[in-house]
Amino acid sequence: MPRSNMIQKALPWIAAVSGGVLLFLGYAGFDHYYLEWICLVPVLWAIRDQQPGRAFLIGWVAGIVGHAGGFYWVSGMFQEFAGMAWPLASLGLLLLAAANGIVFAVWAWATRLITRDSGWNVVWISPVVWTAVEAFWPEMFPNYLGASQYRLSHLTQIADLTGILGVTFLVVYGNSALYSIIASWFGNRRFAWRQALILVSVVASVAAYGELRIRSVERQVQLAEKLTVGIVQTNRGAGDKRRDPESLLREHQEMSSALAGTAPLDLIVWPESVCFIDRTSREGLLPSDVLGDLRIPTLFGAVLRLSQGDGPKVYNSALLADGMGRILGTYDKMVLVPFGEYIPFGDIFPRLYSMSPATGRFWAGESREPLRFGRHLLSVSICYEDIFPGHIRSLMGGGRDRPIPEAMFNLTNDSWYGNSTEPIEHLALASFRSIEHRRSLVRATNTGVSAFVDPVGRIVSRSGIWTRETMVDRIPLMKGRTVYALLGEWVGWVCAILALVGVGRAILAARGRNGEERQKPHNGKKIPVKNNAAGKRRRLSPGR
């Protein structure tokens, strides 16, 4: 085979790898957010004249590269959290990247199919398909493309209408429009002024909405009642907790007392699973050694072993106690980490736990009730629950009596991931919950990143990673509900319906064209046609 032909055949795969690299370098943690606006352009070029099946594979390669690079810390997490050997942990990373990469693969397949056989414009069908797949493809660690823009507050405010999916749609639309402009120039030597003007108009309109909403929310914040909250970050990882739990608890008490001496506090927040508590009831007084002489209301994480009529159960819990140590409320983590806090199907096949002794065996919580703190209601989540928009929306629904929480709190242990990009990725994803519900978010972690996020989604203050420090801020207690809180993932549903209509139309169009080809006369006779060469030749062009 001539060398030039080999290079030509390799170019789509090189473009796929390039797109994957741009994807993770542009994501939160690496924080080159501007790369996210061009990461799909090489992949769109690579699939422009491919069959849909080949487009799927090209997209999958891009997705695997992007997620393996972005989630490199998963390998260490499997080793630390589940006790896996590094070869098995590396295999887990590859499998996770392959599973999450399906979003990229299905997007490439459906975009190519629809534009080839229905003639719909890639500029809008591409973001529709991506948003639909991102909304409904199940992922162990959801990673919305829109989260890459968490620093650009003016572009993220649409999340109170659309959720984070709206920001994803905007970024993919930007990629698709840029591809169309570039393809028009190189294909026809004409600059696509219309596409360029529409792109600029859309981005400008989103930014203008962002400015209006930021000003409006800031006025509400000024009028809102405030709560003075302190965060304690001891810089003690999960290993320290296992080796010396008494010292860890004592350090939280000492740092809290020192913090309380610097400013009057309404509430102190500790991170996830600071201590172990064995109880027969969720009510009453805490053991005296938990809070010591703190005498300040405290929200903290604990491993709660609850012994009741149906036997003991262990929960990853958050407990809210007043200054006298009386329990005001509890929340049990509902979204557990597979292979870390439980093993899927482990209750059916208990032997699985003996094969992975480092894996926890927690029960999932059942109550979505907010915690009552005086006259106020607080929504609490634990660990990576705050990256699931649907779960936080259910917690912000108010429980049985529908009272709406006025602030959000998250207790996290991110020490499992080492000194990696994961803590920033986690914070970036979580910050969108503040925009979606227009509430402050207080995140307390043991090794970072702890943070105060305002109702605009801006990170007002944050700790370092693997640092020992305390933080104080006054958070507003907000009222009201957003369009997203009321309607949920409506953008995902609309995009899913449009994508399915597009796929159906493309399939019907291909069948109709094949039927017409079979009816074409040849020397007075009708002959079957085995393939559709015309469909294969049609490229993913600016107008397709």
Buried (B, 14 or more C-beta within 10 A) or exposed (E): EEEEEEEEEEEBBEBBBBBBBBBBBBBBBBBEBEBBBBBBBBBBBBBBBBBBEBBBBBBBBBBBBBBBBBBBBBBBBBBBBBBBEEEEBBBBBBEBBBBBBBBBBBBBBBBBBBBBBBEBBBBBBBBBBBBBBBBEBEBBBBBBBBBBBBBBBBBBBBBBBBBBBBBBBBBBBBBBBBBBBBBBEEEEEEEBEEBBEBBEEBBEEBBEBBEEBBEEBEEBBEEBEEBEBBBBBBBBBBEBBEEEBEEBBEBBBBBBBEBBEEEEBBBBBBBBBBBEBEBEEBEEEBEEEBBBEBEBBBBBBBBBBBEEEEEEBBBBBBBBBBEEBEBBBBBBBBBBBEBBBBBEEBEEEEEBBEEBEEBBBBBEBEBBBBBBBEEBBBBBBBBBBBBBBBBBBBBBBBBEEEBBBBBBBBBBBBBBBBEBBBBBBBBBBBBBBBBBBBBBBBBBBBBBBBBBBBBBBBBBEBBBBBEBBBBBBEBBBBEEBBEBBEBBBBBBBBBBEBBEBBBEBBBEBBEEBBEEBEEEEEEEEEEEBEEBEEBEEBBBBBBB
